[in-house]
Amino acid sequence: MRRGGHDAFLAVGKGLVEVTGKRAAILTDMAIAADKIDEAKIEEARQRAEAHLGEKTSAEEIASVSPSIARSLEQLHVKRRRKT
């Protein structure tokens, strides 16, 4: 995303994108600016979720934890990519 002449990087969740001319509209369940992502906090959340998956869990629990891991990994990817 470009705002005020500067690039802005976002971690976004599932949603829709509409691109028309010079404008893009994003409708999503999550959008976090890369500079607002706390890498240590996200890494801790990812590790907790993965540890929970390592326990004997039901299919319902796995289904509820998997999206959390995916969100954490996507946020880490955006944050780390922004650093380079």
C-alpha positions as CSV (number, residue, x, y, z in Angstrom):
1,M,0.0,0.0,0.0
2,R,1.3,3.5,-0.8
3,R,0.3,6.3,1.6
4,G,1.6,9.9,1.6
5,G,4.3,9.0,-0.9
6,H,5.6,6.1,1.2
7,D,5.1,2.4,1.0
8,A,3.2,0.8,3.8
9,F,3.4,-3.0,4.4
10,L,0.4,-4.9,5.9
11,A,-0.2,-8.4,7.1
12,V,-3.7,-9.2,5.9
13,G,-6.1,-12.0,6.6
14,K,-8.6,-13.6,4.3
15,G,-10.8,-11.3,2.4
16,L,-11.6,-9.5,-0.9
17,V,-9.6,-7.0,-3.0
18,E,-11.1,-4.7,-5.6
19,V,-8.6,-2.9,-7.9
20,T,-9.9,0.0,-10.1
21,G,-7.6,2.4,-11.8
22,K,-5.3,3.8,-9.2
23,R,-7.3,2.6,-6.2
24,A,-7.4,-0.7,-4.3
25,A,-10.0,-1.5,-1.7
26,I,-9.3,-4.4,0.7
27,L,-12.1,-6.0,2.8
28,T,-10.4,-8.4,5.3
29,D,-10.8,-9.8,8.8
30,M,-7.3,-8.7,9.8
31,A,-4.9,-6.0,8.6
32,I,-1.8,-5.1,10.7
33,A,0.9,-2.6,9.7
34,A,4.3,-4.2,9.6
35,D,5.7,-1.6,12.0
36,K,3.0,-2.5,14.6
37,I,3.8,-6.2,14.6
38,D,5.5,-7.4,17.8
39,E,7.7,-10.1,16.5
40,A,8.5,-11.6,19.9
41,K,4.8,-11.7,21.0
42,I,3.8,-13.3,17.7
43,E,6.6,-15.9,17.9
44,E,5.4,-16.8,21.5
45,A,1.8,-17.2,20.3
46,R,2.9,-19.4,17.4
47,Q,5.0,-21.6,19.7
48,R,2.0,-22.0,22.2
49,A,-0.3,-22.9,19.4
50,E,2.1,-25.5,17.9
51,A,2.7,-26.9,21.4
52,H,-1.0,-27.3,21.8
53,L,-1.2,-29.2,18.5
54,G,1.4,-31.6,19.8
55,E,-0.9,-32.6,22.7
56,K,-3.6,-35.1,22.1
57,T,-6.2,-32.9,20.6
58,S,-9.5,-33.4,18.9
59,A,-10.2,-32.5,15.3
60,E,-12.2,-29.5,16.5
61,E,-9.3,-28.2,18.6
62,I,-6.9,-28.6,15.7
63,A,-9.3,-26.7,13.4
64,S,-9.5,-23.8,15.9
65,V,-5.7,-23.6,16.5
66,S,-4.6,-23.9,12.9
67,P,-5.8,-20.5,11.7
68,S,-4.0,-18.9,14.7
69,I,-0.8,-20.5,13.6
70,A,-1.3,-19.3,10.0
71,R,-2.0,-15.7,11.2
72,S,1.2,-15.8,13.3
73,L,3.3,-17.1,10.5
74,E,1.9,-14.5,8.0
75,Q,2.6,-11.7,10.4
76,L,6.1,-12.9,11.0
77,H,6.7,-13.2,7.3
78,V,5.6,-9.6,6.7
79,K,7.6,-8.2,9.6
80,R,10.8,-10.1,8.6
81,R,10.4,-9.2,4.9
82,R,10.0,-5.5,5.8
83,K,13.3,-5.6,7.6
84,T,15.2,-6.6,4.5
